[in-house]
């Protein structure tokens, strides 16, 4: 089941952190991931808009447990960003990522958004392939910094018509 998240911040953050540990350790160390999640070091994104308005968090629940999430923000000019999407590694292959992807697009369409953006580390080949298989096209580059560690990113977008 995928639905709007309630105030389950701690489990969701731990889930995102757990997933990032599993996927991104070749790019970002465990310590940097944890420090960013714990706000010990600042995490900055060059593409982030200060005027972005939160739309909400969609969560995937299996057996009463949150196993994935997708966070959405409204940017400008009818565009929105899927800022985070994760599925716990033990639930990969269950179709949860696809369900979150579709639910994210539906939620944005309901709000009149025309375009969904998503950003990923350029070294995350699996994420690049995932977005491209879903029809996203690259449109910009930027950087995310975790303290002093800078990670090149690529922005992808998909029309929501």
N, C-alpha and C positions, 0 to 999 in steps of 0.2 A: 504494500500500500504506500502510495506517495501522497503527501498532503502538507499543508502549511504547518510550520514548526511552532511549537509552544515554547515556553521558557525552559529549555533543556540545554542551556549554554555549555555547561561543563562537559556533559557527555558528547555533545557535538564537537567541541573543540578538541577533546581527546580523540574522537574518531578521525577528525581531519588530520591531527598530528600523527596518529598511528598510520594513516594512509600515506601521508607524506614521507614518513620514515621508510615505509616499504617501497615507495616509488622513486624518491628523489635523492637518496643518499649518494648516488654517483655525482650529483650536482651540488647538493647542500648537505652539510654535516648534520647529524642528529642534534648536536649542541646548538647549531644555528637555528634549526627548526624549532626546537624547544624554547630557545631564547626569544624568538619572534612571537611564538604563541603566548609566552608568559609576559610579553611586553618588556623584556629585559633589554633588548636591542630594538631600535626602530626598524620597521619594515616599510619601505617606501617603494612606490611604483610611479615611474615617470608619466604614465598615461592616466593616472587616477585624477578624476575631476573633483575639486573641492565642493562643487555644487551638486554632486551626485546624491540623489535621494534614495534611501533604502526602500525596496519593494517588499522584500521578505525572504524567508528561508523556507524551502520545501524540504521535507524529510522523507526518507524511505524507512518504513518500519517492518520488521519481520519478527514475529513471535513476541511482540511488545517491546522490541529493542530497536533503537535507531541504528541503522546500518549504512546510511548514506545521507547526503545532503547536497543542496544546490542553493546558493545565495545569489540574489538578484538585486541590482541597483539600477535606477533610472539615470541616464546621463543627460543628454540634451538632444533637441531636434528629433524626437521620436526614436532615439536609440537607447538601448539598455545594455548592461553588462552582466554576464554570468561570471561573478567574481570568484566563486569557489564551487567545485563539484567534486564530490568524493564518494567512494563506495569502499567499505572496509574490505581488505584483501580477501578475507575468507568468504565473502559474498560475491566476488567477481564471477562472471559467467552466469549469473542468475537473471540477467536482463534489467538489473536495478539501474545501472548507468543509463541505459536507453530510456527507461521509464522516467528518470529524473530529467533527462534531456528533453523529452516530449512534453512533460509537465511544465518545464521552464518556458518553453516556447509558447505553450497554451496560455500560461499566466501572463506573459508579456503581450500576446495578442489581445487578451481580454482587457488590458490596460491601454490599448491603442498604440503599442510600440510597433515600429516597422522593421527594426534591425536589432539583432542580438550580437553583441561582441563577446569574445572570449580571448583571453591572453594565456600563453603558456611559454615555459622556458624553451628556447630553441633547441636545447640539447635533449628535451623530452620527446624523443621520436615517437613513442607510443601515443602521446597526447596529440601531437601534430597529425599523425595518421588517423586517429579517432575523429578529430574535427573535420579533416578533409573528407573522410568517408561520409560524413553527414552533410556535405555540401558547403562547408565554410571555405572562404577564400581569404588569403592573407591581405592585409591592408596597411599595416604599419609595424614598426619595431619600437622597442623601448627596453627599459631595464628595471629590474626589481632589486632592491638592496636589502640585505639582511645584515644590519650593522654596517660593517665595512665591505662585506662580500657582495659584489655586483653580479647579477645573473641576467644575461641577455634574454629577452622575450620577443615573441612575435604575436601580433594581434590578428585575430581572425574574425570574420563577420559573416552573418547569414541573414538573408532577407526573410521576414516572417509573413509574407503575404499568403 
